Amino acid sequence: MMKFGLILVGILFGAVTTFGAAQLDPAFGNGGKVHINFGGAGQADFASALVIQPDGKIVAAGRTYQSSLDLNSSNFVVVRIESSGNLDFSFGFFGTRTTDFDGNRDEATTIALQSDGKILVGGFRDTNVSSRFSFAIARYTSDGNLDPAFGSNGKVTTDFGERGARIGKLLVLPSGKIAALGSNQGNDLTDRAVMAVYNSNGSLDTSFGSGGKMILGFGGASYLGSAALQADGKLVVSLGAVFQPCGSANCTTLVPILMRFNQTLTPDRKFGRRQGREYGAAGTEFGSPGGFSTVLVEANGSIIGGGNQMARYYSTGNFASFLTPVGYPVFGLSQKFDGKFVACGSVTQTATLKDIRLSLLDSDGNTIGSGVTDVFGNDDECSAVAVQPDGKILVAGSTKVDESGNFYDFLVLRYNSITQ
């Protein structure tokens, strides 16, 4: 169901303060920012993911609440923005499209482009049955309408049972099939990473796993961090998981794990250290527990995992080196064309205030430039980062527009550079 409301686009007002080496692009939106409120006061709108089309237009996805007091009021929201920062009125309803699955809580967390220009958006929906969630995917035509050739009127949901599953990453495979990866919480409150594979029409690919679905991990707790495709079409998945055999006395701690699948979606048993070869996995035990929230495949085939800590792996899956910590949890990681990297996250300034932090790293992972962006003097968060072909940097996230309440705007920023 499409819900229409007042769309306020912040391209005419508002001040942005930047500290350090990150320089916003004044030719984009209002001084480098586009912030959108989809329904006036009381909204809580977030951008969770973004992708750059071949024509340079920017597609961002996230959630919009019809009421900040009702968590069950959220819907998928997709926005397409011109390279100038203006909404693309040829897409959806004046540049935006909201999608409601069942009248309950729906949130988009990831986005992917098909080669035919269609747009896939994944996340979760509330089934309204004992607080259970299920995978939710919507596919849109290039003009922003739901694609009737996909699932049921453009929408697909998949239930993994127990307390429910949420998609964290959506990828279009070289075969044209669609991989959706996320985490499913059991009735025992233990998370387990899961994957579902779909045919191009939205039906489950029953040749994969059990009826198109698979639990990832090694028998214990696990959760999805992210996933990426290699140039050869192999799929790299990052987890936080209990790794068995884990090679230490403590085999109950969640550690960062990388898994790799062949194009046939069978585990790549040539990947990872010796005890991981049965699974096609590699594990690294850091000084503190956790996993990688983002993963990046470099042009040379090496793999970088980022989160509270960062590490590089050879293309074989063997551990290469720790990277210098940037000083904050990394939620977005993208490689520039000169081999440098851009990392994005949020830094806590006070007990109640966070700002967006963007860092430039050299090929060895050393921070060579960094800057902080404060949009309205309140909370700002980064969810994703991408680098345009011209080297400009895009960030998706949210900005709190009212210090007295939980009123957030959907946010996209563009930076010219991060100076060294």
C-alpha positions as CSV (number, residue, x, y, z in Angstrom):
1,M,0.0,0.0,0.0
2,M,1.4,3.4,-0.9
3,K,0.9,6.1,1.7
4,F,1.1,9.7,0.6
5,G,2.2,12.4,2.8
6,L,4.0,15.7,3.0
7,I,7.6,15.4,1.8
8,L,9.9,18.1,3.0
9,V,13.3,18.1,1.4
10,G,16.0,20.1,3.2
11,I,17.8,21.8,0.3
12,L,16.9,25.3,1.2
13,F,17.8,25.6,4.9
14,G,19.9,24.2,7.6
15,A,23.6,24.5,8.5
16,V,26.3,21.8,8.5
17,T,29.4,22.0,10.6
18,T,32.4,20.0,9.5
19,F,35.6,19.5,11.5
20,G,38.8,18.2,10.1
21,A,39.6,17.0,6.6
22,A,36.2,15.9,5.2
23,Q,35.0,18.6,2.8
24,L,31.3,18.5,1.8
25,D,30.4,19.2,-1.8
26,P,28.6,22.6,-2.1
27,A,27.2,21.6,-5.5
28,F,25.1,18.8,-3.9
29,G,21.7,19.7,-2.3
30,N,22.2,22.4,0.3
31,G,25.9,22.7,1.1
32,G,26.5,19.0,0.5
33,K,23.4,17.5,2.1
34,V,20.0,16.3,1.3
35,H,17.7,15.6,4.3
36,I,14.1,14.4,3.8
37,N,11.2,14.3,6.2
38,F,8.4,12.1,4.7
39,G,5.5,13.3,6.8
40,G,6.2,16.5,8.8
41,A,6.8,16.7,12.6
42,G,7.0,13.6,14.6
43,Q,8.6,11.4,12.0
44,A,11.6,9.2,12.4
45,D,13.2,8.6,9.0
46,F,16.5,6.8,8.4
47,A,18.6,6.0,5.3
48,S,20.2,2.6,5.7
49,A,21.8,1.9,2.3
50,L,22.6,3.5,-1.0
51,V,23.8,2.5,-4.4
52,I,25.0,4.5,-7.5
53,Q,23.3,3.9,-10.8
54,P,25.4,3.7,-14.0
55,D,23.9,7.1,-15.0
56,G,25.2,8.7,-11.8
57,K,21.8,8.9,-10.1
58,I,21.8,7.9,-6.4
59,V,19.3,5.4,-5.0
60,A,18.9,5.3,-1.2
61,A,16.7,3.1,0.9
62,G,15.6,3.0,4.5
63,R,12.5,3.4,6.7
64,T,10.0,6.0,7.4
65,Y,7.6,6.1,10.5
66,Q,4.1,7.4,10.1
67,S,4.3,8.2,13.8
68,S,7.4,8.4,16.0
69,L,5.3,7.1,18.9
70,D,4.2,3.9,17.0
71,L,7.0,1.5,16.0
72,N,4.5,-0.6,14.0
73,S,4.0,2.3,11.6
74,S,7.3,2.1,9.7
75,N,7.4,1.3,5.9
76,F,10.1,0.7,3.3
77,V,11.2,4.0,1.7
78,V,13.2,4.4,-1.5
79,V,14.5,7.7,-2.8
80,R,16.3,8.5,-6.1
81,I,18.4,11.6,-6.2
82,E,19.9,13.5,-9.2
83,S,23.7,14.1,-9.2
84,S,22.8,17.7,-8.3
85,G,21.1,16.6,-5.1
86,N,17.5,17.3,-6.3
87,L,14.9,14.5,-6.1
88,D,14.4,12.7,-9.4
89,F,10.7,13.4,-10.1
90,S,10.7,10.6,-12.8
91,F,10.9,8.1,-9.9
92,G,7.9,7.0,-7.9
93,F,6.0,9.9,-6.2
94,F,8.1,13.0,-6.7
95,G,11.3,11.0,-6.3
96,T,10.3,8.7,-3.5
97,R,8.4,5.4,-3.0
98,T,7.1,3.9,0.2
99,T,6.0,0.3,0.5
100,D,3.9,-1.3,3.2
101,F,3.9,-5.1,3.4
102,D,1.1,-5.9,6.0
103,G,0.2,-2.8,7.8
104,N,2.8,-3.5,10.5
105,R,6.4,-2.6,11.0
106,D,8.6,-2.8,7.8
107,E,12.2,-1.6,7.5
108,A,14.6,-1.6,4.6
109,T,18.2,-2.3,5.4
110,T,19.9,-3.0,2.0
111,I,19.7,-2.3,-1.7
112,A,21.0,-3.8,-4.9
113,L,20.8,-3.0,-8.6
114,Q,20.0,-5.5,-11.3
115,S,21.7,-5.2,-14.7
116,D,18.3,-4.3,-16.3
117,G,17.9,-1.3,-14.1
118,K,15.4,-2.8,-11.6
119,I,16.0,-2.0,-8.0
120,L,15.9,-4.6,-5.2
121,V,15.4,-3.5,-1.6
122,G,15.6,-5.9,1.3
123,G,14.8,-5.8,5.0
124,F,12.2,-7.2,7.3
125,R,8.5,-7.1,8.1
126,D,6.6,-7.7,11.3
127,T,4.4,-10.7,10.8
128,N,2.1,-9.5,13.6
129,V,2.4,-13.0,15.2
130,S,4.1,-13.1,18.6
131,S,6.5,-10.3,17.5
132,R,8.0,-12.5,14.7
133,F,9.8,-11.0,11.8
134,S,10.5,-12.4,8.3
135,F,12.7,-11.5,5.4
136,A,11.1,-8.9,3.1
137,I,12.1,-7.9,-0.4
138,A,10.6,-5.5,-2.8
139,R,11.6,-5.0,-6.4
140,Y,10.9,-1.8,-8.3
141,T,11.1,-0.9,-12.0
142,S,13.4,1.8,-13.0
143,D,10.6,4.4,-12.7
144,G,9.9,3.4,-9.1
145,N,6.9,1.2,-9.3
146,L,6.6,-2.2,-7.8
147,D,7.5,-4.8,-10.3
148,P,4.5,-7.2,-10.9
149,A,6.9,-9.8,-12.3
150,F,8.5,-10.3,-8.9
151,G,6.8,-12.3,-6.2
152,S,3.3,-11.1,-5.3
153,N,2.8,-7.7,-6.9
154,G,6.5,-6.9,-6.4
155,K,7.0,-8.2,-2.9
156,V,8.4,-11.4,-1.4
157,T,8.5,-12.5,2.2
158,T,10.3,-15.5,3.7
159,D,9.8,-16.9,7.2
160,F,12.6,-18.9,8.9
161,G,10.5,-19.8,11.9
162,E,11.0,-19.2,15.6
163,R,11.3,-15.5,16.6
164,G,12.1,-14.2,13.1
165,A,14.7,-13.2,10.5
166,R,15.9,-9.9,9.1
167,I,17.9,-9.3,6.0
168,G,21.2,-7.5,6.4
169,K,22.6,-7.8,2.8
170,L,21.1,-8.3,-0.6
171,L,23.2,-9.3,-3.7
172,V,22.5,-10.1,-7.3
173,L,24.5,-13.1,-8.3
174,P,26.2,-13.6,-11.7
175,S,23.5,-16.1,-12.5
176,G,20.8,-13.5,-12.0
177,K,19.6,-15.2,-8.9
178,I,19.3,-13.1,-5.7
179,A,21.0,-13.9,-2.4
180,A,19.5,-12.5,0.8
181,L,21.6,-12.8,4.0
182,G,20.6,-12.0,7.5
183,S,20.1,-13.3,11.0
184,N,17.3,-15.4,12.5
185,Q,16.6,-15.4,16.3
186,G,15.6,-18.7,17.8
187,N,13.1,-19.2,20.6
188,D,16.1,-19.5,22.9
189,L,17.1,-15.9,21.9
190,T,20.2,-17.2,20.1
191,D,20.9,-15.6,16.8
192,R,22.0,-17.6,13.8
193,A,23.1,-16.3,10.4
194,V,20.9,-17.4,7.5
195,M,20.8,-17.1,3.7
196,A,18.0,-17.5,1.2
197,V,18.4,-17.7,-2.6
198,Y,15.7,-16.6,-5.0
199,N,15.1,-17.0,-8.7
200,S,14.8,-13.8,-10.7
201,N,10.9,-14.0,-10.4
202,G,11.2,-14.0,-6.6
203,S,10.5,-17.7,-6.0
204,L,12.9,-19.6,-3.7
205,D,15.6,-21.5,-5.5
206,T,14.9,-25.0,-4.1
207,S,18.3,-26.2,-5.4
208,F,20.0,-24.3,-2.6
209,G,20.1,-25.5,0.9
210,S,16.8,-26.8,2.3
211,G,14.1,-25.4,0.1
212,G,16.1,-22.4,-0.8
213,K,17.2,-21.6,2.7
214,M,20.4,-22.3,4.8
215,I,21.7,-21.7,8.3
216,L,25.2,-20.4,8.3
217,G,27.7,-21.0,11.1
218,F,29.0,-23.9,12.9
219,G,26.3,-25.2,15.3
220,G,26.5,-22.3,17.8
221,A,25.4,-18.7,17.8
222,S,26.2,-16.6,14.8
223,Y,25.0,-13.4,13.2
224,L,25.4,-11.8,9.8
225,G,27.9,-8.9,9.4
226,S,27.8,-8.3,5.7
227,A,28.6,-9.9,2.3
228,A,30.3,-9.0,-1.0
229,L,30.9,-10.5,-4.4
230,Q,34.4,-11.2,-5.8
231,A,35.2,-10.3,-9.4
232,D,35.1,-14.1,-10.2
233,G,31.5,-14.3,-8.8
234,K,32.4,-16.0,-5.6
235,L,30.4,-14.9,-2.5
236,V,32.2,-13.7,0.6
237,V,30.2,-13.6,3.8
238,S,31.2,-12.1,7.2
239,L,29.8,-13.4,10.4
240,G,30.2,-13.1,14.1
241,A,30.2,-16.7,15.2
242,V,31.3,-19.4,17.5
243,F,33.9,-21.1,15.4
244,Q,34.3,-24.9,15.9
245,P,37.0,-26.0,16.0
246,C,38.1,-22.6,17.2
247,G,41.7,-23.3,18.2
248,S,41.6,-21.9,21.7
249,A,40.4,-22.8,25.2
250,N,37.5,-20.4,24.8
251,C,35.1,-21.9,22.2
252,T,32.0,-20.0,23.2
253,T,33.1,-16.4,22.2
254,L,31.8,-14.9,19.0
255,V,34.7,-14.1,16.7
256,P,34.9,-12.6,13.2
257,I,34.4,-15.3,10.6
258,L,34.7,-15.1,6.8
259,M,33.0,-17.7,4.7
260,R,33.2,-18.1,0.9
261,F,30.9,-19.8,-1.6
262,N,31.6,-20.8,-5.1
263,Q,29.4,-19.5,-7.9
264,T,27.4,-22.7,-7.5
265,L,26.8,-21.6,-3.9
266,T,28.7,-24.6,-2.5
267,P,31.2,-23.8,0.2
268,D,34.7,-23.0,-1.2
269,R,36.7,-25.6,0.7
270,K,40.0,-24.1,-0.6
271,F,39.2,-21.0,1.5
272,G,40.5,-20.4,5.0
273,R,42.9,-21.8,7.5
274,R,43.4,-25.6,7.8
275,Q,40.7,-26.2,10.5
276,G,38.2,-24.1,8.5
277,R,38.6,-25.9,5.2
278,E,35.7,-28.3,6.0
279,Y,33.4,-25.2,6.0
280,G,35.1,-22.9,3.6
281,A,35.7,-20.4,6.4
282,A,38.4,-18.4,8.1
283,G,38.3,-17.2,11.7
284,T,40.3,-14.6,13.6
285,E,40.3,-14.2,17.4
286,F,40.7,-10.5,18.4
287,G,41.3,-9.2,21.8
288,S,37.6,-8.4,22.2
289,P,34.6,-10.4,20.9
290,G,32.5,-9.5,17.9
291,G,32.3,-9.6,14.2
292,F,32.8,-7.6,11.0
293,S,29.8,-5.3,10.3
294,T,31.1,-4.6,6.8
295,V,33.3,-6.5,4.3
296,L,35.1,-5.3,1.2
297,V,36.8,-7.3,-1.6
298,E,39.9,-5.4,-2.9
299,A,40.8,-5.1,-6.6
300,N,43.7,-7.6,-6.0
301,G,41.3,-10.1,-4.4
302,S,42.3,-9.5,-0.8
303,I,39.4,-9.1,1.7
304,I,39.0,-6.4,4.4
305,G,36.6,-6.8,7.3
306,G,35.6,-3.8,9.3
307,G,33.8,-3.2,12.5
308,N,35.1,-2.4,16.0
309,Q,38.4,-3.7,14.6
310,M,39.7,-4.1,11.0
311,A,41.7,-6.9,9.4
312,R,42.9,-7.9,5.9
313,Y,42.9,-11.5,4.5
314,Y,44.6,-12.9,1.5
315,S,42.4,-14.1,-1.3
316,T,43.0,-17.7,0.1
317,G,41.3,-16.7,3.3
318,N,44.5,-16.7,5.3
319,F,45.0,-13.9,7.8
320,A,47.3,-11.2,6.4
321,S,47.3,-8.3,9.0
322,F,45.4,-6.2,11.4
323,L,44.7,-2.7,10.2
324,T,45.2,0.3,12.4
325,P,41.9,1.0,14.2
326,V,40.2,4.2,13.2
327,G,38.9,4.8,16.7
328,Y,35.2,4.2,16.1
329,P,32.9,1.3,14.9
330,V,33.0,1.2,11.1
331,F,29.5,0.7,9.5
332,G,30.5,1.5,5.9
333,L,33.7,0.8,3.9
334,S,34.4,1.6,0.3
335,Q,37.5,1.5,-1.9
336,K,38.6,4.4,-4.0
337,F,40.1,4.0,-7.4
338,D,43.6,4.9,-6.2
339,G,43.6,2.0,-3.8
340,K,42.8,4.1,-0.7
341,F,39.8,3.3,1.4
342,V,36.9,5.4,2.9
343,A,35.5,4.3,6.3
344,C,32.4,5.8,7.9
345,G,30.8,5.5,11.3
346,S,29.5,7.6,14.2
347,V,31.5,9.0,17.0
348,T,30.1,9.9,20.4
349,Q,30.7,13.5,21.3
350,T,28.6,13.6,24.6
351,A,26.5,11.1,26.5
352,T,23.5,11.9,24.1
353,L,25.2,13.3,21.0
354,K,26.8,11.4,18.0
355,D,28.2,12.9,14.8
356,I,29.2,11.3,11.5
357,R,32.9,10.5,11.1
358,L,34.6,9.9,7.8
359,S,38.2,8.6,7.4
360,L,40.6,8.1,4.6
361,L,42.9,5.1,4.9
362,D,45.9,4.3,2.8
363,S,46.4,0.9,1.2
364,D,48.0,-0.4,4.4
365,G,45.0,0.7,6.5
366,N,46.6,3.7,8.1
367,T,44.4,6.7,8.7
368,I,45.7,9.6,6.6
369,G,42.7,11.9,6.8
370,S,39.6,12.2,8.9
371,G,36.7,14.6,9.5
372,V,33.5,14.9,11.6
373,T,30.2,16.2,10.3
374,D,27.5,17.8,12.6
375,V,24.4,18.5,10.6
376,F,22.0,20.3,13.1
377,G,23.9,20.1,16.4
378,N,22.1,16.9,17.4
379,D,22.5,13.2,16.7
380,D,23.8,12.2,13.3
381,E,24.6,8.6,12.1
382,C,26.3,7.0,9.2
383,S,24.8,3.7,7.8
384,A,26.6,3.3,4.5
385,V,29.3,4.9,2.3
386,A,30.0,4.7,-1.5
387,V,32.5,6.3,-3.8
388,Q,31.4,7.8,-7.1
389,P,33.4,7.2,-10.3
390,D,34.7,10.8,-10.0
391,G,36.0,10.1,-6.5
392,K,33.3,12.0,-4.6
393,I,32.0,10.3,-1.5
394,L,28.4,9.6,-0.6
395,V,27.1,8.8,2.9
396,A,23.7,7.6,3.9
397,G,22.3,7.9,7.4
398,S,20.1,10.1,9.6
399,T,20.1,13.4,11.3
400,K,18.1,14.3,14.4
401,V,16.3,17.6,13.7
402,D,14.7,18.2,17.1
403,E,16.7,17.8,20.3
404,S,13.6,17.4,22.4
405,G,12.3,14.3,20.6
406,N,13.1,11.3,18.5
407,F,12.5,13.2,15.2
408,Y,15.0,12.1,12.6
409,D,15.4,12.9,8.9
410,F,16.5,10.6,6.1
411,L,20.0,11.9,5.2
412,V,22.4,11.7,2.2
413,L,25.7,13.6,2.2
414,R,28.3,14.1,-0.5
415,Y,31.9,15.0,0.1
416,N,34.3,16.3,-2.5
417,S,37.3,14.8,-0.7
418,I,39.0,13.9,2.5
419,T,42.3,15.8,2.5
420,Q,45.4,14.2,3.8
